[in-house]
Amino acid sequence: MRILLVDDEQELVSTLAERLSMRGIDADWACSGEEALEKAGRQNYDLAVLDVKMPRISGLEVKAEMEMIQPELRYIFMTGHGSANDFYSGSSDAKTVGYLIKPVNIDILIGKIKEALSG
């Protein structure tokens, strides 16, 4: 299993990647939508964890571009803004398997990752 974490907060994504790695999950990270798309063009991923609000390219826009690069990729979104209900009212896509509010609890993230990749 290989996942890509994307958030404009470098400390957050690097720490999450390190904590996932300690639990046996291969995780790469990117601090922008552009960097995420570049990585997705070079490496296959099973799942992407995307921040909803990022400068220049939002997480939803990154997802739309990634779907053209890796059509089978699954997604979890995270944000420090709004609520899960706000997000789900605007996104009813079967490839979007979870939504997390920041700060992200690592155990909840791991549960969502396992849920996403088992179905």
C-alpha angles and dihedrals in degrees: 000000000000125000136185120218116202125188134132088232103086095191091055098049096040091050093047091049091051093048092048091049090054086058094050099262117129108226132177122188140207132190098210140034090245092054090047092053091048091052092046088055091056104033133041116233133191095206140010124208106203133189108229097217118046132146117270097356122038123217090252090054091048089052091052091052094043091054088065092050099040110015095183095053117124124213143216118186128208132188144166090213129076128346138285089259090057090053099043091050088063100036124050098158119141091220090060102084104169150012126207132190117222134276084060117219106223094217092052090047091052090049091052091047092052091045092050095049097043095059 
